[in-house]
């Protein structure tokens, strides 16, 4: 990821974004071209300060056949994004822009042994089921043993031992406070959810002093 100095954020800020979004694009190199698949994932803490990403793909998806005994991989996780019109800044000589948040994780991908598939599925489901409280969490125990076994055979679990995390929030940090507020107001008037979320981030950044206009 190209990191603009004004937009770069550190790992301490990137990790909560990664854990909360928990959905991204896994990219594996092949001899012909990079191969990508969109997947939900878990961020696991390893002993010490290490991190591991855990995910799975359909066995029918050939991406896992390119991993072999281990290969380099990229996981790109993006948050909200929105277009900003130059007219919203309230000043001359502005250009169109696109604001966004993104975290890129790189590391070594490996195939997980099939006997660990059930633990992986349970952990991944638990992560998202907890967000639905007070609903009683779904577990694989609600499936028949036959259906559960069939489901587990239909996936391939993959881990990525993380080597590096690069992240940025492009939120008009390089603009004056008046221009930042104008962008946020324009985004709110736009009405769609992503624009509202980017406006919230701009307002929070102005309030905390993170966006120094």
N, C-alpha and C positions, 0 to 999 in steps of 0.2 A: 504494500500500500504506500502510495506517495503521501507523506505527512507534511501538510503546511504548518509552519511553526505557530501560526495564530490559532489553529484549530486542533492541534494535537492534544490528547488527554493521556494521563498516565494509567498504569495498570490498575491502580486502586479504584479509579473511577470507571474503567472499562469493564471490570469483572461484574459489578452489579448489573450493568447493561446486558452483558452476555448471559448471565443467569436468568434475568427477567425475560428477555426475548426468547431464548432457548430454541430458536429456529434459524436455520441458515443454509448456505450453499456449500456443500462439500465438493472439493475439486481434487481429482487424482490425475497425475500425469500418465499418459500412455505413449506408445511409440508413434501414434498417428496424430493425436490432439488431446488436449485436456478433456477429462470426462467429469461432468458435474451432476449432482443430484441434490434436491432440496429435502432437508431432514430436520426433525426435532432432535434435540440432544440434551445430555446432562453434562454439567461441569463438576468433576469429582476432584476433591482435594487429596493429594498424595502425601505420604510422610515427608516431613521437611516443608519445602515451599513449592513442591511440584504440583502440576495440574494435569488432568486427563479429561478429554472429551469422550463421552460414550454415546453411541448412536447405532442405528441399524438400517439396513436397506432390504428390499425384497430380494430373495434369492434369485428371482428371475431377472433382476437388474444386473447386467454384467460388470458394473463398476467394481465390485469386490474381487473380480478375477484379476484385476490389474495391480492388486496390493502385494501379492506374493508373500514373501517372508517379512515384508515391511517396506514402506515407501514414504517419501515426503508427501505431505498433504496440506491443503489450505482449507480452512473453514471461514467463510465470509458471512458475518451476521450483521444485518442492517436493521435500523429502527425506523422511526418516522422520517419522511422526506416531503418536501413541498417546494413549489416554484415561488419565487419572489419577483414581483414586477418592479422595475426601476421607479415607476411613478409613486410607489408607496413610501420611498425614503424621504420625500419632501425636499429634495435638493437636486441641483443640476448635475449633468454629466455622469449619471449612473448607468449601469448595464444590468440586464437580466441575470438572475442567479438561481441556484438550486441549493437548498439547505437540507442537511441530512445528518444522521448519526450512524456510525459504522464501526465494527470491531472485526479485525482479521486475526485469526489464530493459525499459526503454522507449527508443524511438528511431524512426528512419524506415525503413520497409520499402520495398524496391525489387525488381523482377523482374530476374533474371540472364539474360543472353543465352544462348540454347540451346547455342552453341558452347563454353560453359564448364561445361556439365552434367557432362561426363565427369570433369573435374578435381575438381568438387565431390563427386561420388559416390565417387571414389577416396579423397579426403581424409577423408570421413565414415566410410567403411568401415575405412580404416587406423586411425582413432582407436579403434574398438571391437575390431578384430582384434588390435591390440597387447595388449589386455587378456586375450587367450586364449593368450598364449605359454605353452609352447613350440610351440603349433600353428603350422604354416606359414600366413602370412596369405593370406586370399582377396583376389584382385584381379579386376578385370573382364576381364583377359586369359584367365581361365578360361571365359569365355562365348564363344560363337560371335559373329563380327562382326554377323550378322543379328539375333541375340537382344539383343546389347548395344545396337545402334542402336534397336531397338524399345523397350527399357527406357528409354533416354534421352529418347525422344519422349513417353513416358508420364508424365513428371514436369515440374514447373516449380520451378526453384531460386529461392530468395528470400534476400536479405541484409537485416539490420537494422543500420544504423549507430547505435551506442549513444549515447544522450544522458544516461541516468541509470540507476543501479543502486541499488535499495533492498532491504535484506535484514534478516532477524531470525531468531534462535533463541530460541524460547520454552521455557525449561528450568528453570522454578521458581526463577529468579534472585532473586525477591522473597521467598523463603522462607528460614527459618533452615537451617543446615547439617543439623540433625537431621531437619527436615522434608524436605529434599532427599534425604537418605539413605533416608528412609522411602519416598519416591516411587520412587526407583531400585530398592529392594528389592521393592516391589509390582509394578513393571514386569517385573522379572526373573521373579518368580513367575508372572506372566501367561503367559509362555512363547512368545508369537508373536514373529516376527523383528523387526517394527517396534518392539515394546515393548523388546526386548533392545537394539536400536540406540539408542533414546532413553535407556535406562538407561546405556549406555556413554558417551553424551555428557554425561550428568549427572555420572557418576563422574569423567570426564576433567576436567570443569569444576571440580569440587570439588578435585581433585588439583592443578590448575594455579593455583587461586585465582581463576579466571574467574567462578565462581559464589560470590559473597561473601554468605554467609548471616548 
